[in-house]
Amino acid sequence: MMMSPVEFFKTLPAKQCPECGQPIEEQAESYMMECEHCLSKKEE
Ligand SMILES: [Zn+2]
């Protein structure tokens, strides 16, 4: 079943961090998949 991108994003649940399961606050320019906490852990 094909969905238009708009429909697809409407049906998305709140973004969740795959690492810790925390809900991620959407930011307009953000394409991060993980929460700040997990991202900062990964930064080297
Ligand atoms: Zn996380």
mmCIF file of the protein (N, C-alpha, C, O) and its ligand, coordinates in Angstrom:
data_MODEL
# 
_entry.id   MODEL 
# 
loop_
_entity.id 
_entity.type 
_entity.pdbx_number_of_molecules 
1 polymer     1 
2 non-polymer 1 
# 
_entity_poly.entity_id                      1 
_entity_poly.type                           'polypeptide(L)' 
_entity_poly.nstd_linkage                   no 
_entity_poly.nstd_monomer                   no 
_entity_poly.pdbx_seq_one_letter_code       MMMSPVEFFKTLPAKQCPECGQPIEEQAESYMMECEHCLSKKEE 
_entity_poly.pdbx_seq_one_letter_code_can   MMMSPVEFFKTLPAKQCPECGQPIEEQAESYMMECEHCLSKKEE 
_entity_poly.pdbx_strand_id                 A 
# 
loop_
_entity_poly_seq.entity_id 
_entity_poly_seq.num 
_entity_poly_seq.mon_id 
_entity_poly_seq.hetero 
1 1  MET n 
1 2  MET n 
1 3  MET n 
1 4  SER n 
1 5  PRO n 
1 6  VAL n 
1 7  GLU n 
1 8  PHE n 
1 9  PHE n 
1 10 LYS n 
1 11 THR n 
1 12 LEU n 
1 13 PRO n 
1 14 ALA n 
1 15 LYS n 
1 16 GLN n 
1 17 CYS n 
1 18 PRO n 
1 19 GLU n 
1 20 CYS n 
1 21 GLY n 
1 22 GLN n 
1 23 PRO n 
1 24 ILE n 
1 25 GLU n 
1 26 GLU n 
1 27 GLN n 
1 28 ALA n 
1 29 GLU n 
1 30 SER n 
1 31 TYR n 
1 32 MET n 
1 33 MET n 
1 34 GLU n 
1 35 CYS n 
1 36 GLU n 
1 37 HIS n 
1 38 CYS n 
1 39 LEU n 
1 40 SER n 
1 41 LYS n 
1 42 LYS n 
1 43 GLU n 
1 44 GLU n 
# 
loop_
_struct_asym.id 
_struct_asym.entity_id 
A 1 
B 2 
# 
loop_
_chem_comp.id 
_chem_comp.type 
_chem_comp.mon_nstd_flag 
ALA 'L-peptide linking' y 
CYS 'L-peptide linking' y 
GLN 'L-peptide linking' y 
GLU 'L-peptide linking' y 
GLY 'peptide linking'   y 
HIS 'L-peptide linking' y 
ILE 'L-peptide linking' y 
LEU 'L-peptide linking' y 
LYS 'L-peptide linking' y 
MET 'L-peptide linking' y 
PHE 'L-peptide linking' y 
PRO 'L-peptide linking' y 
SER 'L-peptide linking' y 
THR 'L-peptide linking' y 
TYR 'L-peptide linking' y 
VAL 'L-peptide linking' y 
ZN  non-polymer         . 
# 
_pdbx_entity_nonpoly.entity_id   2 
_pdbx_entity_nonpoly.name        ? 
_pdbx_entity_nonpoly.comp_id     ZN 
# 
_pdbx_nonpoly_scheme.asym_id         B 
_pdbx_nonpoly_scheme.entity_id       2 
_pdbx_nonpoly_scheme.mon_id          ZN 
_pdbx_nonpoly_scheme.ndb_seq_num     1 
_pdbx_nonpoly_scheme.pdb_seq_num     101 
_pdbx_nonpoly_scheme.auth_seq_num    101 
_pdbx_nonpoly_scheme.pdb_mon_id      ZN 
_pdbx_nonpoly_scheme.auth_mon_id     ZN 
_pdbx_nonpoly_scheme.pdb_strand_id   A 
_pdbx_nonpoly_scheme.pdb_ins_code    . 
# 
loop_
_atom_site.group_PDB 
_atom_site.id 
_atom_site.type_symbol 
_atom_site.label_atom_id 
_atom_site.label_alt_id 
_atom_site.label_comp_id 
_atom_site.label_asym_id 
_atom_site.label_entity_id 
_atom_site.label_seq_id 
_atom_site.pdbx_PDB_ins_code 
_atom_site.Cartn_x 
_atom_site.Cartn_y 
_atom_site.Cartn_z 
_atom_site.occupancy 
_atom_site.B_iso_or_equiv 
_atom_site.pdbx_formal_charge 
_atom_site.auth_seq_id 
_atom_site.auth_comp_id 
_atom_site.auth_asym_id 
_atom_site.auth_atom_id 
_atom_site.pdbx_PDB_model_num 
ATOM   1   N  N  . MET A 1 1  ? 0.838  -1.198 0.000  1.00 0.00 ? 1   MET A N  1 
ATOM   2   C  CA . MET A 1 1  ? 0.000  0.000  0.000  1.00 0.00 ? 1   MET A CA 1 
ATOM   3   C  C  . MET A 1 1  ? 0.874  1.249  0.000  1.00 0.00 ? 1   MET A C  1 
ATOM   4   O  O  . MET A 1 1  ? 1.783  1.395  0.817  1.00 0.00 ? 1   MET A O  1 
ATOM   5   N  N  . MET A 1 2  ? 0.580  2.127  -0.922 1.00 0.00 ? 2   MET A N  1 
ATOM   6   C  CA . MET A 1 2  ? 1.392  3.342  -1.041 1.00 0.00 ? 2   MET A CA 1 
ATOM   7   C  C  . MET A 1 2  ? 0.738  4.481  -0.272 1.00 0.00 ? 2   MET A C  1 
ATOM   8   O  O  . MET A 1 2  ? -0.479 4.663  -0.297 1.00 0.00 ? 2   MET A O  1 
ATOM   9   N  N  . MET A 1 3  ? 1.571  5.224  0.399  1.00 0.00 ? 3   MET A N  1 
ATOM   10  C  CA . MET A 1 3  ? 1.085  6.404  1.110  1.00 0.00 ? 3   MET A CA 1 
ATOM   11  C  C  . MET A 1 3  ? 1.820  7.614  0.587  1.00 0.00 ? 3   MET A C  1 
ATOM   12  O  O  . MET A 1 3  ? 3.009  7.549  0.276  1.00 0.00 ? 3   MET A O  1 
ATOM   13  N  N  . SER A 1 4  ? 1.119  8.697  0.493  1.00 0.00 ? 4   SER A N  1 
ATOM   14  C  CA . SER A 1 4  ? 1.825  9.927  0.166  1.00 0.00 ? 4   SER A CA 1 
ATOM   15  C  C  . SER A 1 4  ? 2.701  10.303 1.356  1.00 0.00 ? 4   SER A C  1 
ATOM   16  O  O  . SER A 1 4  ? 2.395  9.950  2.495  1.00 0.00 ? 4   SER A O  1 
ATOM   17  N  N  . PRO A 1 5  ? 3.778  11.011 1.094  1.00 0.00 ? 5   PRO A N  1 
ATOM   18  C  CA . PRO A 1 5  ? 4.658  11.392 2.209  1.00 0.00 ? 5   PRO A CA 1 
ATOM   19  C  C  . PRO A 1 5  ? 3.899  12.130 3.303  1.00 0.00 ? 5   PRO A C  1 
ATOM   20  O  O  . PRO A 1 5  ? 4.178  11.940 4.487  1.00 0.00 ? 5   PRO A O  1 
ATOM   21  N  N  . VAL A 1 6  ? 2.964  12.951 2.927  1.00 0.00 ? 6   VAL A N  1 
ATOM   22  C  CA . VAL A 1 6  ? 2.217  13.704 3.927  1.00 0.00 ? 6   VAL A CA 1 
ATOM   23  C  C  . VAL A 1 6  ? 1.435  12.756 4.821  1.00 0.00 ? 6   VAL A C  1 
ATOM   24  O  O  . VAL A 1 6  ? 1.458  12.883 6.045  1.00 0.00 ? 6   VAL A O  1 
ATOM   25  N  N  . GLU A 1 7  ? 0.750  11.813 4.210  1.00 0.00 ? 7   GLU A N  1 
ATOM   26  C  CA . GLU A 1 7  ? -0.015 10.854 4.993  1.00 0.00 ? 7   GLU A CA 1 
ATOM   27  C  C  . GLU A 1 7  ? 0.913  10.053 5.889  1.00 0.00 ? 7   GLU A C  1 
ATOM   28  O  O  . GLU A 1 7  ? 0.601  9.765  7.045  1.00 0.00 ? 7   GLU A O  1 
ATOM   29  N  N  . PHE A 1 8  ? 2.050  9.703  5.331  1.00 0.00 ? 8   PHE A N  1 
ATOM   30  C  CA . PHE A 1 8  ? 2.997  8.890  6.083  1.00 0.00 ? 8   PHE A CA 1 
ATOM   31  C  C  . PHE A 1 8  ? 3.413  9.601  7.360  1.00 0.00 ? 8   PHE A C  1 
ATOM   32  O  O  . PHE A 1 8  ? 3.415  9.005  8.437  1.00 0.00 ? 8   PHE A O  1 
ATOM   33  N  N  . PHE A 1 9  ? 3.762  10.866 7.240  1.00 0.00 ? 9   PHE A N  1 
ATOM   34  C  CA . PHE A 1 9  ? 4.232  11.579 8.428  1.00 0.00 ? 9   PHE A CA 1 
ATOM   35  C  C  . PHE A 1 9  ? 3.102  11.819 9.407  1.00 0.00 ? 9   PHE A C  1 
ATOM   36  O  O  . PHE A 1 9  ? 3.327  11.884 10.616 1.00 0.00 ? 9   PHE A O  1 
ATOM   37  N  N  . LYS A 1 10 ? 1.894  11.951 8.899  1.00 0.00 ? 10  LYS A N  1 
ATOM   38  C  CA . LYS A 1 10 ? 0.762  12.157 9.806  1.00 0.00 ? 10  LYS A CA 1 
ATOM   39  C  C  . LYS A 1 10 ? 0.525  10.926 10.662 1.00 0.00 ? 10  LYS A C  1 
ATOM   40  O  O  . LYS A 1 10 ? 0.093  11.029 11.810 1.00 0.00 ? 10  LYS A O  1 
ATOM   41  N  N  . THR A 1 11 ? 0.810  9.773  10.100 1.00 0.00 ? 11  THR A N  1 
ATOM   42  C  CA . THR A 1 11 ? 0.506  8.559  10.841 1.00 0.00 ? 11  THR A CA 1 
ATOM   43  C  C  . THR A 1 11 ? 1.668  8.111  11.717 1.00 0.00 ? 11  THR A C  1 
ATOM   44  O  O  . THR A 1 11 ? 1.538  7.175  12.506 1.00 0.00 ? 11  THR A O  1 
ATOM   45  N  N  . LEU A 1 12 ? 2.791  8.781  11.573 1.00 0.00 ? 12  LEU A N  1 
ATOM   46  C  CA . LEU A 1 12 ? 3.928  8.402  12.411 1.00 0.00 ? 12  LEU A CA 1 
ATOM   47  C  C  . LEU A 1 12 ? 3.628  8.673  13.880 1.00 0.00 ? 12  LEU A C  1 
ATOM   48  O  O  . LEU A 1 12 ? 3.102  9.730  14.227 1.00 0.00 ? 12  LEU A O  1 
ATOM   49  N  N  . PRO A 1 13 ? 3.955  7.740  14.719 1.00 0.00 ? 13  PRO A N  1 
ATOM   50  C  CA . PRO A 1 13 ? 3.862  8.022  16.147 1.00 0.00 ? 13  PRO A CA 1 
ATOM   51  C  C  . PRO A 1 13 ? 4.976  8.972  16.546 1.00 0.00 ? 13  PRO A C  1 
ATOM   52  O  O  . PRO A 1 13 ? 5.888  9.231  15.760 1.00 0.00 ? 13  PRO A O  1 
ATOM   53  N  N  . ALA A 1 14 ? 4.908  9.481  17.737 1.00 0.00 ? 14  ALA A N  1 
ATOM   54  C  CA . ALA A 1 14 ? 5.975  10.353 18.207 1.00 0.00 ? 14  ALA A CA 1 
ATOM   55  C  C  . ALA A 1 14 ? 7.293  9.603  18.072 1.00 0.00 ? 14  ALA A C  1 
ATOM   56  O  O  . ALA A 1 14 ? 7.389  8.410  18.359 1.00 0.00 ? 14  ALA A O  1 
ATOM   57  N  N  . LYS A 1 15 ? 8.288  10.330 17.634 1.00 0.00 ? 15  LYS A N  1 
ATOM   58  C  CA . LYS A 1 15 ? 9.605  9.711  17.450 1.00 0.00 ? 15  LYS A CA 1 
ATOM   59  C  C  . LYS A 1 15 ? 10.125 9.203  18.783 1.00 0.00 ? 15  LYS A C  1 
ATOM   60  O  O  . LYS A 1 15 ? 9.977  9.843  19.825 1.00 0.00 ? 15  LYS A O  1 
ATOM   61  N  N  . GLN A 1 16 ? 10.723 8.061  18.713 1.00 0.00 ? 16  GLN A N  1 
ATOM   62  C  CA . GLN A 1 16 ? 11.252 7.467  19.926 1.00 0.00 ? 16  GLN A CA 1 
ATOM   63  C  C  . GLN A 1 16 ? 12.700 7.092  19.719 1.00 0.00 ? 16  GLN A C  1 
ATOM   64  O  O  . GLN A 1 16 ? 13.082 6.629  18.644 1.00 0.00 ? 16  GLN A O  1 
ATOM   65  N  N  . CYS A 1 17 ? 13.493 7.286  20.729 1.00 0.00 ? 17  CYS A N  1 
ATOM   66  C  CA . CYS A 1 17 ? 14.894 6.913  20.638 1.00 0.00 ? 17  CYS A CA 1 
ATOM   67  C  C  . CYS A 1 17 ? 15.008 5.389  20.628 1.00 0.00 ? 17  CYS A C  1 
ATOM   68  O  O  . CYS A 1 17 ? 14.513 4.722  21.535 1.00 0.00 ? 17  CYS A O  1 
ATOM   69  N  N  . PRO A 1 18 ? 15.656 4.844  19.609 1.00 0.00 ? 18  PRO A N  1 
ATOM   70  C  CA . PRO A 1 18 ? 15.790 3.386  19.533 1.00 0.00 ? 18  PRO A CA 1 
ATOM   71  C  C  . PRO A 1 18 ? 16.735 2.847  20.600 1.00 0.00 ? 18  PRO A C  1 
ATOM   72  O  O  . PRO A 1 18 ? 16.748 1.648  20.879 1.00 0.00 ? 18  PRO A O  1 
ATOM   73  N  N  . GLU A 1 19 ? 17.507 3.716  21.181 1.00 0.00 ? 19  GLU A N  1 
ATOM   74  C  CA . GLU A 1 19 ? 18.473 3.288  22.188 1.00 0.00 ? 19  GLU A CA 1 
ATOM   75  C  C  . GLU A 1 19 ? 17.825 3.123  23.553 1.00 0.00 ? 19  GLU A C  1 
ATOM   76  O  O  . GLU A 1 19 ? 17.970 2.088  24.204 1.00 0.00 ? 19  GLU A O  1 
ATOM   77  N  N  . CYS A 1 20 ? 17.107 4.159  23.978 1.00 0.00 ? 20  CYS A N  1 
ATOM   78  C  CA . CYS A 1 20 ? 16.575 4.133  25.341 1.00 0.00 ? 20  CYS A CA 1 
ATOM   79  C  C  . CYS A 1 20 ? 15.053 4.218  25.376 1.00 0.00 ? 20  CYS A C  1 
ATOM   80  O  O  . CYS A 1 20 ? 14.444 4.089  26.438 1.00 0.00 ? 20  CYS A O  1 
ATOM   81  N  N  . GLY A 1 21 ? 14.436 4.437  24.206 1.00 0.00 ? 21  GLY A N  1 
ATOM   82  C  CA . GLY A 1 21 ? 12.984 4.456  24.158 1.00 0.00 ? 21  GLY A CA 1 
ATOM   83  C  C  . GLY A 1 21 ? 12.366 5.774  24.582 1.00 0.00 ? 21  GLY A C  1 
ATOM   84  O  O  . GLY A 1 21 ? 11.144 5.894  24.679 1.00 0.00 ? 21  GLY A O  1 
ATOM   85  N  N  . GLN A 1 22 ? 13.195 6.739  24.829 1.00 0.00 ? 22  GLN A N  1 
ATOM   86  C  CA . GLN A 1 22 ? 12.648 8.039  25.200 1.00 0.00 ? 22  GLN A CA 1 
ATOM   87  C  C  . GLN A 1 22 ? 12.026 8.715  24.002 1.00 0.00 ? 22  GLN A C  1 
ATOM   88  O  O  . GLN A 1 22 ? 12.542 8.613  22.889 1.00 0.00 ? 22  GLN A O  1 
ATOM   89  N  N  . PRO A 1 23 ? 10.919 9.405  24.218 1.00 0.00 ? 23  PRO A N  1 
ATOM   90  C  CA . PRO A 1 23 ? 10.346 10.194 23.128 1.00 0.00 ? 23  PRO A CA 1 
ATOM   91  C  C  . PRO A 1 23 ? 11.311 11.302 22.735 1.00 0.00 ? 23  PRO A C  1 
ATOM   92  O  O  . PRO A 1 23 ? 11.955 11.920 23.583 1.00 0.00 ? 23  PRO A O  1 
ATOM   93  N  N  . ILE A 1 24 ? 11.398 11.537 21.437 1.00 0.00 ? 24  ILE A N  1 
ATOM   94  C  CA . ILE A 1 24 ? 12.305 12.571 20.950 1.00 0.00 ? 24  ILE A CA 1 
ATOM   95  C  C  . ILE A 1 24 ? 11.498 13.767 20.508 1.00 0.00 ? 24  ILE A C  1 
ATOM   96  O  O  . ILE A 1 24 ? 10.515 13.649 19.776 1.00 0.00 ? 24  ILE A O  1 
ATOM   97  N  N  . GLU A 1 25 ? 11.930 14.907 20.963 1.00 0.00 ? 25  GLU A N  1 
ATOM   98  C  CA . GLU A 1 25 ? 11.256 16.129 20.547 1.00 0.00 ? 25  GLU A CA 1 
ATOM   99  C  C  . GLU A 1 25 ? 11.646 16.434 19.113 1.00 0.00 ? 25  GLU A C  1 
ATOM   100 O  O  . GLU A 1 25 ? 12.827 16.515 18.779 1.00 0.00 ? 25  GLU A O  1 
ATOM   101 N  N  . GLU A 1 26 ? 10.650 16.598 18.284 1.00 0.00 ? 26  GLU A N  1 
ATOM   102 C  CA . GLU A 1 26 ? 10.937 16.887 16.886 1.00 0.00 ? 26  GLU A CA 1 
ATOM   103 C  C  . GLU A 1 26 ? 11.462 18.308 16.749 1.00 0.00 ? 26  GLU A C  1 
ATOM   104 O  O  . GLU A 1 26 ? 10.931 19.254 17.331 1.00 0.00 ? 26  GLU A O  1 
ATOM   105 N  N  . GLN A 1 27 ? 12.508 18.423 15.971 1.00 0.00 ? 27  GLN A N  1 
ATOM   106 C  CA . GLN A 1 27 ? 13.023 19.749 15.669 1.00 0.00 ? 27  GLN A CA 1 
ATOM   107 C  C  . GLN A 1 27 ? 13.046 19.914 14.169 1.00 0.00 ? 27  GLN A C  1 
ATOM   108 O  O  . GLN A 1 27 ? 13.420 19.003 13.430 1.00 0.00 ? 27  GLN A O  1 
ATOM   109 N  N  . ALA A 1 28 ? 12.642 21.088 13.733 1.00 0.00 ? 28  ALA A N  1 
ATOM   110 C  CA . ALA A 1 28 ? 12.453 21.323 12.308 1.00 0.00 ? 28  ALA A CA 1 
ATOM   111 C  C  . ALA A 1 28 ? 13.665 20.888 11.495 1.00 0.00 ? 28  ALA A C  1 
ATOM   112 O  O  . ALA A 1 28 ? 13.519 20.231 10.465 1.00 0.00 ? 28  ALA A O  1 
ATOM   113 N  N  . GLU A 1 29 ? 14.841 21.246 11.946 1.00 0.00 ? 29  GLU A N  1 
ATOM   114 C  CA . GLU A 1 29 ? 16.017 20.968 11.145 1.00 0.00 ? 29  GLU A CA 1 
ATOM   115 C  C  . GLU A 1 29 ? 16.720 19.699 11.597 1.00 0.00 ? 29  GLU A C  1 
ATOM   116 O  O  . GLU A 1 29 ? 17.828 19.399 11.153 1.00 0.00 ? 29  GLU A O  1 
ATOM   117 N  N  . SER A 1 30 ? 16.078 18.969 12.470 1.00 0.00 ? 30  SER A N  1 
ATOM   118 C  CA . SER A 1 30 ? 16.747 17.816 13.057 1.00 0.00 ? 30  SER A CA 1 
ATOM   119 C  C  . SER A 1 30 ? 16.427 16.547 12.285 1.00 0.00 ? 30  SER A C  1 
ATOM   120 O  O  . SER A 1 30 ? 15.266 16.271 11.983 1.00 0.00 ? 30  SER A O  1 
ATOM   121 N  N  . TYR A 1 31 ? 17.442 15.790 11.974 1.00 0.00 ? 31  TYR A N  1 
ATOM   122 C  CA . TYR A 1 31 ? 17.220 14.473 11.396 1.00 0.00 ? 31  TYR A CA 1 
ATOM   123 C  C  . TYR A 1 31 ? 17.786 13.411 12.318 1.00 0.00 ? 31  TYR A C  1 
ATOM   124 O  O  . TYR A 1 31 ? 18.027 12.276 11.908 1.00 0.00 ? 31  TYR A O  1 
ATOM   125 N  N  . MET A 1 32 ? 17.994 13.791 13.564 1.00 0.00 ? 32  MET A N  1 
ATOM   126 C  CA . MET A 1 32 ? 18.554 12.846 14.526 1.00 0.00 ? 32  MET A CA 1 
ATOM   127 C  C  . MET A 1 32 ? 17.560 11.731 14.803 1.00 0.00 ? 32  MET A C  1 
ATOM   128 O  O  . MET A 1 32 ? 16.349 11.945 14.865 1.00 0.00 ? 32  MET A O  1 
ATOM   129 N  N  . MET A 1 33 ? 18.102 10.554 14.966 1.00 0.00 ? 33  MET A N  1 
ATOM   130 C  CA . MET A 1 33 ? 17.249 9.407  15.244 1.00 0.00 ? 33  MET A CA 1 
ATOM   131 C  C  . MET A 1 33 ? 17.271 9.053  16.725 1.00 0.00 ? 33  MET A C  1 
ATOM   132 O  O  . MET A 1 33 ? 16.452 8.261  17.191 1.00 0.00 ? 33  MET A O  1 
ATOM   133 N  N  . GLU A 1 34 ? 18.183 9.626  17.443 1.00 0.00 ? 34  GLU A N  1 
ATOM   134 C  CA . GLU A 1 34 ? 18.305 9.283  18.850 1.00 0.00 ? 34  GLU A CA 1 
ATOM   135 C  C  . GLU A 1 34 ? 18.163 10.527 19.712 1.00 0.00 ? 34  GLU A C  1 
ATOM   136 O  O  . GLU A 1 34 ? 18.329 11.653 19.243 1.00 0.00 ? 34  GLU A O  1 
ATOM   137 N  N  . CYS A 1 35 ? 17.856 10.303 20.967 1.00 0.00 ? 35  CYS A N  1 
ATOM   138 C  CA . CYS A 1 35 ? 17.679 11.439 21.860 1.00 0.00 ? 35  CYS A CA 1 
ATOM   139 C  C  . CYS A 1 35 ? 19.028 12.078 22.160 1.00 0.00 ? 35  CYS A C  1 
ATOM   140 O  O  . CYS A 1 35 ? 20.088 11.495 21.930 1.00 0.00 ? 35  CYS A O  1 
ATOM   141 N  N  . GLU A 1 36 ? 18.947 13.281 22.675 1.00 0.00 ? 36  GLU A N  1 
ATOM   142 C  CA . GLU A 1 36 ? 20.182 14.017 22.965 1.00 0.00 ? 36  GLU A CA 1 
ATOM   143 C  C  . GLU A 1 36 ? 21.097 13.214 23.860 1.00 0.00 ? 36  GLU A C  1 
ATOM   144 O  O  . GLU A 1 36 ? 22.317 13.224 23.693 1.00 0.00 ? 36  GLU A O  1 
ATOM   145 N  N  . HIS A 1 37 ? 20.509 12.527 24.801 1.00 0.00 ? 37  HIS A N  1 
ATOM   146 C  CA . HIS A 1 37 ? 21.296 11.775 25.768 1.00 0.00 ? 37  HIS A CA 1 
ATOM   147 C  C  . HIS A 1 37 ? 22.149 10.726 25.069 1.00 0.00 ? 37  HIS A C  1 
ATOM   148 O  O  . HIS A 1 37 ? 23.355 10.645 25.300 1.00 0.00 ? 37  HIS A O  1 
ATOM   149 N  N  . CYS A 1 38 ? 21.528 9.930  24.221 1.00 0.00 ? 38  CYS A N  1 
ATOM   150 C  CA . CYS A 1 38 ? 22.256 8.864  23.537 1.00 0.00 ? 38  CYS A CA 1 
ATOM   151 C  C  . CYS A 1 38 ? 23.221 9.444  22.512 1.00 0.00 ? 38  CYS A C  1 
ATOM   152 O  O  . CYS A 1 38 ? 24.311 8.909  22.307 1.00 0.00 ? 38  CYS A O  1 
ATOM   153 N  N  . LEU A 1 39 ? 22.825 10.523 21.876 1.00 0.00 ? 39  LEU A N  1 
ATOM   154 C  CA . LEU A 1 39 ? 23.723 11.138 20.903 1.00 0.00 ? 39  LEU A CA 1 
ATOM   155 C  C  . LEU A 1 39 ? 24.991 11.641 21.579 1.00 0.00 ? 39  LEU A C  1 
ATOM   156 O  O  . LEU A 1 39 ? 26.093 11.467 21.059 1.00 0.00 ? 39  LEU A O  1 
ATOM   157 N  N  . SER A 1 40 ? 24.832 12.255 22.722 1.00 0.00 ? 40  SER A N  1 
ATOM   158 C  CA . SER A 1 40 ? 26.010 12.811 23.402 1.00 0.00 ? 40  SER A CA 1 
ATOM   159 C  C  . SER A 1 40 ? 26.899 11.676 23.884 1.00 0.00 ? 40  SER A C  1 
ATOM   160 O  O  . SER A 1 40 ? 28.115 11.834 23.987 1.00 0.00 ? 40  SER A O  1 
ATOM   161 N  N  . LYS A 1 41 ? 26.295 10.536 24.176 1.00 0.00 ? 41  LYS A N  1 
ATOM   162 C  CA . LYS A 1 41 ? 27.115 9.392  24.578 1.00 0.00 ? 41  LYS A CA 1 
ATOM   163 C  C  . LYS A 1 41 ? 27.969 8.913  23.422 1.00 0.00 ? 41  LYS A C  1 
ATOM   164 O  O  . LYS A 1 41 ? 29.080 8.418  23.612 1.00 0.00 ? 41  LYS A O  1 
ATOM   165 N  N  . LYS A 1 42 ? 27.428 9.070  22.210 1.00 0.00 ? 42  LYS A N  1 
ATOM   166 C  CA . LYS A 1 42 ? 28.107 8.539  21.035 1.00 0.00 ? 42  LYS A CA 1 
ATOM   167 C  C  . LYS A 1 42 ? 29.181 9.489  20.517 1.00 0.00 ? 42  LYS A C  1 
ATOM   168 O  O  . LYS A 1 42 ? 30.106 9.086  19.812 1.00 0.00 ? 42  LYS A O  1 
ATOM   169 N  N  . GLU A 1 43 ? 29.037 10.746 20.881 1.00 0.00 ? 43  GLU A N  1 
ATOM   170 C  CA . GLU A 1 43 ? 30.006 11.711 20.368 1.00 0.00 ? 43  GLU A CA 1 
ATOM   171 C  C  . GLU A 1 43 ? 31.398 11.409 20.892 1.00 0.00 ? 43  GLU A C  1 
ATOM   172 O  O  . GLU A 1 43 ? 31.606 11.110 22.068 1.00 0.00 ? 43  GLU A O  1 
ATOM   173 N  N  . GLU A 1 44 ? 32.315 11.499 19.989 1.00 0.00 ? 44  GLU A N  1 
ATOM   174 C  CA . GLU A 1 44 ? 33.688 11.178 20.384 1.00 0.00 ? 44  GLU A CA 1 
ATOM   175 C  C  . GLU A 1 44 ? 34.581 12.394 20.180 1.00 0.00 ? 44  GLU A C  1 
ATOM   176 O  O  . GLU A 1 44 ? 35.779 12.334 20.454 1.00 0.00 ? 44  GLU A O  1 
HETATM 177 ZN ZN . ZN  B 2 .  ? 18.159 7.702  23.899 1.00 0.00 2 101 ZN  A ZN 1 
# 
